[in-house]
Amino acid sequence: MRKQADPTNVFLIVMSLSTQDYGLPGQFQLGAAAYVSLTVIDDMRVTTLHHSLVVALGYPFEGPVYSVYTERGVSENGFVILENVSTNASATYKRRVYTANRCGFYIKSE
């Protein structure tokens, strides 16, 4: 992508979209979700990149209502732990979502 004001300033937008299984451990909720990772690259010399994560719980069975999440780690079973970024700054509850794209033949795979 280029800016019209400065065509020499070029940057890449990389998007990864997948459907994954998710679980909300305190709410006994499981299902499918759309998982989107966005990365903007404006300098090819950087060694680390920032990934913005958005997830739509219930997709493709419900409309894609995306929420922003931050990555909080990996569980002992290999699920990625995501924490919801609330649109309300005074909210104290943050939804924790466990998600993974299971594939292949593993001991604990379904």
mmCIF file of the C-alpha atoms, coordinates in Angstrom:
data_MODEL
# 
_entry.id   MODEL 
# 
loop_
_atom_site.group_PDB 
_atom_site.id 
_atom_site.type_symbol 
_atom_site.label_atom_id 
_atom_site.label_alt_id 
_atom_site.label_comp_id 
_atom_site.label_asym_id 
_atom_site.label_entity_id 
_atom_site.label_seq_id 
_atom_site.pdbx_PDB_ins_code 
_atom_site.Cartn_x 
_atom_site.Cartn_y 
_atom_site.Cartn_z 
_atom_site.occupancy 
_atom_site.B_iso_or_equiv 
_atom_site.pdbx_formal_charge 
_atom_site.auth_seq_id 
_atom_site.auth_comp_id 
_atom_site.auth_asym_id 
_atom_site.auth_atom_id 
_atom_site.pdbx_PDB_model_num 
ATOM 1   C CA . MET A 1 1   ? 0.000   0.000   0.000  1.00 0.00 ? 1   MET A CA 1 
ATOM 2   C CA . ARG A 1 2   ? 1.214   3.514   -0.776 1.00 0.00 ? 2   ARG A CA 1 
ATOM 3   C CA . LYS A 1 3   ? 0.181   6.869   0.564  1.00 0.00 ? 3   LYS A CA 1 
ATOM 4   C CA . GLN A 1 4   ? -0.963  9.324   -2.095 1.00 0.00 ? 4   GLN A CA 1 
ATOM 5   C CA . ALA A 1 5   ? 0.875   12.160  -0.370 1.00 0.00 ? 5   ALA A CA 1 
ATOM 6   C CA . ASP A 1 6   ? 4.171   10.209  -0.266 1.00 0.00 ? 6   ASP A CA 1 
ATOM 7   C CA . PRO A 1 7   ? 4.365   7.388   -2.858 1.00 0.00 ? 7   PRO A CA 1 
ATOM 8   C CA . THR A 1 8   ? 7.843   6.391   -1.682 1.00 0.00 ? 8   THR A CA 1 
ATOM 9   C CA . ASN A 1 9   ? 6.405   5.352   1.701  1.00 0.00 ? 9   ASN A CA 1 
ATOM 10  C CA . VAL A 1 10  ? 5.310   1.756   1.034  1.00 0.00 ? 10  VAL A CA 1 
ATOM 11  C CA . PHE A 1 11  ? 4.007   -0.709  3.596  1.00 0.00 ? 11  PHE A CA 1 
ATOM 12  C CA . LEU A 1 12  ? 2.523   -4.191  3.563  1.00 0.00 ? 12  LEU A CA 1 
ATOM 13  C CA . ILE A 1 13  ? -0.635  -5.355  5.284  1.00 0.00 ? 13  ILE A CA 1 
ATOM 14  C CA . VAL A 1 14  ? -0.626  -9.095  5.979  1.00 0.00 ? 14  VAL A CA 1 
ATOM 15  C CA . MET A 1 15  ? -3.899  -10.739 6.983  1.00 0.00 ? 15  MET A CA 1 
ATOM 16  C CA . SER A 1 16  ? -4.416  -14.321 8.073  1.00 0.00 ? 16  SER A CA 1 
ATOM 17  C CA . LEU A 1 17  ? -8.002  -15.592 8.378  1.00 0.00 ? 17  LEU A CA 1 
ATOM 18  C CA . SER A 1 18  ? -8.928  -19.010 9.728  1.00 0.00 ? 18  SER A CA 1 
ATOM 19  C CA . THR A 1 19  ? -11.772 -20.773 11.480 1.00 0.00 ? 19  THR A CA 1 
ATOM 20  C CA . GLN A 1 20  ? -10.779 -22.332 14.774 1.00 0.00 ? 20  GLN A CA 1 
ATOM 21  C CA . ASP A 1 21  ? -12.277 -24.068 17.773 1.00 0.00 ? 21  ASP A CA 1 
ATOM 22  C CA . TYR A 1 22  ? -12.717 -21.938 20.869 1.00 0.00 ? 22  TYR A CA 1 
ATOM 23  C CA . GLY A 1 23  ? -13.718 -22.418 24.471 1.00 0.00 ? 23  GLY A CA 1 
ATOM 24  C CA . LEU A 1 24  ? -14.691 -20.128 27.338 1.00 0.00 ? 24  LEU A CA 1 
ATOM 25  C CA . PRO A 1 25  ? -13.590 -22.092 30.413 1.00 0.00 ? 25  PRO A CA 1 
ATOM 26  C CA . GLY A 1 26  ? -15.757 -20.374 33.036 1.00 0.00 ? 26  GLY A CA 1 
ATOM 27  C CA . GLN A 1 27  ? -18.919 -20.337 30.935 1.00 0.00 ? 27  GLN A CA 1 
ATOM 28  C CA . PHE A 1 28  ? -18.959 -23.884 29.522 1.00 0.00 ? 28  PHE A CA 1 
ATOM 29  C CA . GLN A 1 29  ? -19.158 -22.483 25.997 1.00 0.00 ? 29  GLN A CA 1 
ATOM 30  C CA . LEU A 1 30  ? -17.504 -24.172 22.992 1.00 0.00 ? 30  LEU A CA 1 
ATOM 31  C CA . GLY A 1 31  ? -17.762 -23.673 19.255 1.00 0.00 ? 31  GLY A CA 1 
ATOM 32  C CA . ALA A 1 32  ? -16.241 -22.359 16.067 1.00 0.00 ? 32  ALA A CA 1 
ATOM 33  C CA . ALA A 1 33  ? -14.782 -18.884 15.636 1.00 0.00 ? 33  ALA A CA 1 
ATOM 34  C CA . ALA A 1 34  ? -13.202 -16.753 12.930 1.00 0.00 ? 34  ALA A CA 1 
ATOM 35  C CA . TYR A 1 35  ? -9.639  -15.814 13.903 1.00 0.00 ? 35  TYR A CA 1 
ATOM 36  C CA . VAL A 1 36  ? -7.984  -12.906 12.095 1.00 0.00 ? 36  VAL A CA 1 
ATOM 37  C CA . SER A 1 37  ? -4.392  -11.780 12.541 1.00 0.00 ? 37  SER A CA 1 
ATOM 38  C CA . LEU A 1 38  ? -3.388  -8.431  11.020 1.00 0.00 ? 38  LEU A CA 1 
ATOM 39  C CA . THR A 1 39  ? 0.202   -7.281  10.691 1.00 0.00 ? 39  THR A CA 1 
ATOM 40  C CA . VAL A 1 40  ? 1.419   -4.003  9.208  1.00 0.00 ? 40  VAL A CA 1 
ATOM 41  C CA . ILE A 1 41  ? 5.011   -3.982  7.941  1.00 0.00 ? 41  ILE A CA 1 
ATOM 42  C CA . ASP A 1 42  ? 6.457   -0.546  7.237  1.00 0.00 ? 42  ASP A CA 1 
ATOM 43  C CA . ASP A 1 43  ? 10.142  -1.338  7.733  1.00 0.00 ? 43  ASP A CA 1 
ATOM 44  C CA . MET A 1 44  ? 11.698  -4.499  6.296  1.00 0.00 ? 44  MET A CA 1 
ATOM 45  C CA . ARG A 1 45  ? 14.616  -4.292  8.747  1.00 0.00 ? 45  ARG A CA 1 
ATOM 46  C CA . VAL A 1 46  ? 12.621  -4.879  11.935 1.00 0.00 ? 46  VAL A CA 1 
ATOM 47  C CA . THR A 1 47  ? 13.107  -8.188  13.703 1.00 0.00 ? 47  THR A CA 1 
ATOM 48  C CA . THR A 1 48  ? 9.796   -8.294  15.615 1.00 0.00 ? 48  THR A CA 1 
ATOM 49  C CA . LEU A 1 49  ? 6.282   -7.549  14.386 1.00 0.00 ? 49  LEU A CA 1 
ATOM 50  C CA . HIS A 1 50  ? 3.093   -6.521  16.173 1.00 0.00 ? 50  HIS A CA 1 
ATOM 51  C CA . HIS A 1 51  ? 0.062   -8.707  15.422 1.00 0.00 ? 51  HIS A CA 1 
ATOM 52  C CA . SER A 1 52  ? -3.442  -7.343  15.948 1.00 0.00 ? 52  SER A CA 1 
ATOM 53  C CA . LEU A 1 53  ? -5.936  -10.108 16.725 1.00 0.00 ? 53  LEU A CA 1 
ATOM 54  C CA . VAL A 1 54  ? -9.691  -10.061 16.178 1.00 0.00 ? 54  VAL A CA 1 
ATOM 55  C CA . VAL A 1 55  ? -12.023 -12.987 16.822 1.00 0.00 ? 55  VAL A CA 1 
ATOM 56  C CA . ALA A 1 56  ? -15.680 -13.541 15.899 1.00 0.00 ? 56  ALA A CA 1 
ATOM 57  C CA . LEU A 1 57  ? -17.126 -16.137 18.279 1.00 0.00 ? 57  LEU A CA 1 
ATOM 58  C CA . GLY A 1 58  ? -19.786 -18.380 16.750 1.00 0.00 ? 58  GLY A CA 1 
ATOM 59  C CA . TYR A 1 59  ? -18.728 -17.796 13.140 1.00 0.00 ? 59  TYR A CA 1 
ATOM 60  C CA . PRO A 1 60  ? -19.765 -19.278 10.592 1.00 0.00 ? 60  PRO A CA 1 
ATOM 61  C CA . PHE A 1 61  ? -23.049 -20.141 12.348 1.00 0.00 ? 61  PHE A CA 1 
ATOM 62  C CA . GLU A 1 62  ? -23.625 -16.549 13.471 1.00 0.00 ? 62  GLU A CA 1 
ATOM 63  C CA . GLY A 1 63  ? -22.713 -13.314 11.722 1.00 0.00 ? 63  GLY A CA 1 
ATOM 64  C CA . PRO A 1 64  ? -19.108 -12.165 12.052 1.00 0.00 ? 64  PRO A CA 1 
ATOM 65  C CA . VAL A 1 65  ? -19.171 -9.815  15.044 1.00 0.00 ? 65  VAL A CA 1 
ATOM 66  C CA . TYR A 1 66  ? -15.470 -9.183  15.653 1.00 0.00 ? 66  TYR A CA 1 
ATOM 67  C CA . SER A 1 67  ? -13.868 -8.232  18.969 1.00 0.00 ? 67  SER A CA 1 
ATOM 68  C CA . VAL A 1 68  ? -10.247 -7.246  19.586 1.00 0.00 ? 68  VAL A CA 1 
ATOM 69  C CA . TYR A 1 69  ? -8.090  -9.594  21.683 1.00 0.00 ? 69  TYR A CA 1 
ATOM 70  C CA . THR A 1 70  ? -4.564  -9.689  23.055 1.00 0.00 ? 70  THR A CA 1 
ATOM 71  C CA . GLU A 1 71  ? -2.519  -12.852 23.361 1.00 0.00 ? 71  GLU A CA 1 
ATOM 72  C CA . ARG A 1 72  ? -1.857  -13.931 26.955 1.00 0.00 ? 72  ARG A CA 1 
ATOM 73  C CA . GLY A 1 73  ? 0.033   -17.183 26.458 1.00 0.00 ? 73  GLY A CA 1 
ATOM 74  C CA . VAL A 1 74  ? -0.443  -20.867 25.740 1.00 0.00 ? 74  VAL A CA 1 
ATOM 75  C CA . SER A 1 75  ? -2.243  -23.393 27.958 1.00 0.00 ? 75  SER A CA 1 
ATOM 76  C CA . GLU A 1 76  ? -0.761  -26.753 28.961 1.00 0.00 ? 76  GLU A CA 1 
ATOM 77  C CA . ASN A 1 77  ? -2.925  -28.424 26.274 1.00 0.00 ? 77  ASN A CA 1 
ATOM 78  C CA . GLY A 1 78  ? -1.589  -26.168 23.522 1.00 0.00 ? 78  GLY A CA 1 
ATOM 79  C CA . PHE A 1 79  ? -4.509  -23.732 23.288 1.00 0.00 ? 79  PHE A CA 1 
ATOM 80  C CA . VAL A 1 80  ? -3.730  -20.053 22.714 1.00 0.00 ? 80  VAL A CA 1 
ATOM 81  C CA . ILE A 1 81  ? -5.137  -17.907 25.545 1.00 0.00 ? 81  ILE A CA 1 
ATOM 82  C CA . LEU A 1 82  ? -6.667  -14.630 24.358 1.00 0.00 ? 82  LEU A CA 1 
ATOM 83  C CA . GLU A 1 83  ? -8.031  -11.797 26.484 1.00 0.00 ? 83  GLU A CA 1 
ATOM 84  C CA . ASN A 1 84  ? -10.750 -9.477  25.212 1.00 0.00 ? 84  ASN A CA 1 
ATOM 85  C CA . VAL A 1 85  ? -9.974  -5.763  24.906 1.00 0.00 ? 85  VAL A CA 1 
ATOM 86  C CA . SER A 1 86  ? -13.132 -4.053  26.148 1.00 0.00 ? 86  SER A CA 1 
ATOM 87  C CA . THR A 1 87  ? -14.554 -1.021  24.368 1.00 0.00 ? 87  THR A CA 1 
ATOM 88  C CA . ASN A 1 88  ? -15.478 0.319   27.816 1.00 0.00 ? 88  ASN A CA 1 
ATOM 89  C CA . ALA A 1 89  ? -12.370 1.566   29.628 1.00 0.00 ? 89  ALA A CA 1 
ATOM 90  C CA . SER A 1 90  ? -13.973 1.206   33.068 1.00 0.00 ? 90  SER A CA 1 
ATOM 91  C CA . ALA A 1 91  ? -14.915 -2.468  32.578 1.00 0.00 ? 91  ALA A CA 1 
ATOM 92  C CA . THR A 1 92  ? -13.137 -4.801  34.978 1.00 0.00 ? 92  THR A CA 1 
ATOM 93  C CA . TYR A 1 93  ? -14.260 -8.114  33.443 1.00 0.00 ? 93  TYR A CA 1 
ATOM 94  C CA . LYS A 1 94  ? -12.121 -9.391  30.597 1.00 0.00 ? 94  LYS A CA 1 
ATOM 95  C CA . ARG A 1 95  ? -13.296 -12.452 28.692 1.00 0.00 ? 95  ARG A CA 1 
ATOM 96  C CA . ARG A 1 96  ? -10.633 -15.155 28.346 1.00 0.00 ? 96  ARG A CA 1 
ATOM 97  C CA . VAL A 1 97  ? -10.938 -17.303 25.244 1.00 0.00 ? 97  VAL A CA 1 
ATOM 98  C CA . TYR A 1 98  ? -8.975  -20.479 24.565 1.00 0.00 ? 98  TYR A CA 1 
ATOM 99  C CA . THR A 1 99  ? -8.574  -21.163 20.849 1.00 0.00 ? 99  THR A CA 1 
ATOM 100 C CA . ALA A 1 100 ? -6.662  -23.554 18.625 1.00 0.00 ? 100 ALA A CA 1 
ATOM 101 C CA . ASN A 1 101 ? -6.625  -24.836 15.095 1.00 0.00 ? 101 ASN A CA 1 
ATOM 102 C CA . ARG A 1 102 ? -6.372  -28.586 15.607 1.00 0.00 ? 102 ARG A CA 1 
ATOM 103 C CA . CYS A 1 103 ? -5.004  -30.642 12.758 1.00 0.00 ? 103 CYS A CA 1 
ATOM 104 C CA . GLY A 1 104 ? -2.998  -33.801 12.326 1.00 0.00 ? 104 GLY A CA 1 
ATOM 105 C CA . PHE A 1 105 ? -2.786  -36.833 14.564 1.00 0.00 ? 105 PHE A CA 1 
ATOM 106 C CA . TYR A 1 106 ? -1.893  -35.985 18.144 1.00 0.00 ? 106 TYR A CA 1 
ATOM 107 C CA . ILE A 1 107 ? -2.412  -37.836 21.404 1.00 0.00 ? 107 ILE A CA 1 
ATOM 108 C CA . LYS A 1 108 ? -5.103  -35.457 22.693 1.00 0.00 ? 108 LYS A CA 1 
ATOM 109 C CA . SER A 1 109 ? -6.613  -34.450 19.334 1.00 0.00 ? 109 SER A CA 1 
ATOM 110 C CA . GLU A 1 110 ? -10.299 -34.966 18.618 1.00 0.00 ? 110 GLU A CA 1 
# 
